[in-house]
């Protein structure tokens, strides 16, 4: 039996704040490939670790192994610490 690789997809996600006037926020996030379907609604964890409903997958983009995504997920912090004066 062989090893099964898991993949993630980088997606643009939209959350509507007010459907009446069209207010919304967007974010870009790596999500498991099985949920990365345009039009799907998913939950995301906020900064405090609470799951937040209502994020719609607007666009599916890059594909990478989930293991690599997890390893690279904190790179921006290292870059920021190295560049801040």
C-alpha positions as CSV (number, residue, x, y, z in Angstrom):
1,X,0.0,0.0,0.0
2,X,1.5,3.4,-1.0
3,X,1.5,6.8,0.6
4,X,-1.4,9.1,-0.3
5,X,-0.4,12.7,-0.7
6,X,-2.7,15.4,0.6
7,X,-3.0,18.6,-1.4
8,X,-4.2,22.1,-0.6
9,X,-5.3,24.9,-2.9
10,X,-4.8,28.6,-2.6
11,X,-8.2,30.3,-2.8
12,X,-9.7,33.7,-2.8
13,X,-12.5,33.7,-0.2
14,X,-15.3,36.2,0.2
15,X,-17.5,36.9,3.2
16,X,-20.5,39.1,2.9
17,X,-21.0,41.4,5.8
18,X,-24.2,42.9,4.6
19,X,-26.1,41.4,1.7
20,X,-28.4,44.4,1.4
21,X,-25.7,46.9,0.5
22,X,-23.1,44.4,-0.8
23,X,-20.4,45.0,1.8
24,X,-17.9,42.2,1.9
25,X,-14.3,41.2,2.9
26,X,-11.9,39.0,1.1
27,X,-8.9,36.9,2.1
28,X,-6.5,34.5,0.4
29,X,-6.1,31.2,2.2
30,X,-4.8,27.6,1.6
31,X,-7.6,25.1,2.2
32,X,-7.8,21.3,1.7
33,X,-8.3,20.5,-1.9
34,X,-11.6,18.6,-1.3
35,X,-13.2,21.9,-0.1
36,X,-11.6,24.1,-2.8
37,X,-14.6,24.2,-5.1
38,X,-15.7,27.6,-6.5
39,X,-19.0,28.5,-4.9
40,X,-18.6,26.3,-1.8
41,X,-19.2,27.8,1.6
42,X,-16.6,27.0,4.2
43,X,-15.6,27.9,7.8
44,X,-12.3,29.6,8.7
45,X,-10.6,30.0,12.0
46,X,-10.2,33.6,13.1
47,X,-7.2,34.9,15.0
48,X,-8.6,33.7,18.4
49,X,-9.1,30.1,17.0
50,X,-12.9,30.4,16.7
51,X,-14.5,28.9,13.6
52,X,-16.3,31.5,11.5
53,X,-19.1,30.5,9.0
54,X,-19.9,32.1,5.7
55,X,-16.7,32.2,3.6
56,X,-17.4,31.5,0.0
57,X,-14.7,30.2,-2.4
58,X,-14.6,32.8,-5.1
59,X,-11.5,31.5,-7.0
60,X,-9.3,28.4,-6.8
61,X,-5.7,28.9,-7.7
62,X,-2.3,27.2,-6.9
63,X,-2.0,23.6,-5.8
64,X,0.7,22.3,-3.3
65,X,1.2,19.4,-1.0
66,X,-0.4,20.2,2.3
67,X,2.8,19.2,4.1
68,X,4.7,22.0,2.2
69,X,1.9,24.5,2.9
70,X,2.1,23.8,6.6
71,X,5.9,24.2,6.6
72,X,5.7,27.5,4.8
73,X,2.7,28.9,6.6
74,X,4.7,30.9,9.0
75,X,7.4,32.2,6.6
76,X,5.9,35.7,6.5
77,X,6.6,36.1,10.2
78,X,10.2,35.2,9.8
79,X,10.5,37.6,6.8
80,X,8.8,40.3,8.8
81,X,11.1,39.8,11.9
82,X,14.2,39.9,9.7
83,X,13.1,43.1,7.9
84,X,11.8,45.1,10.8
85,X,14.1,47.7,12.2
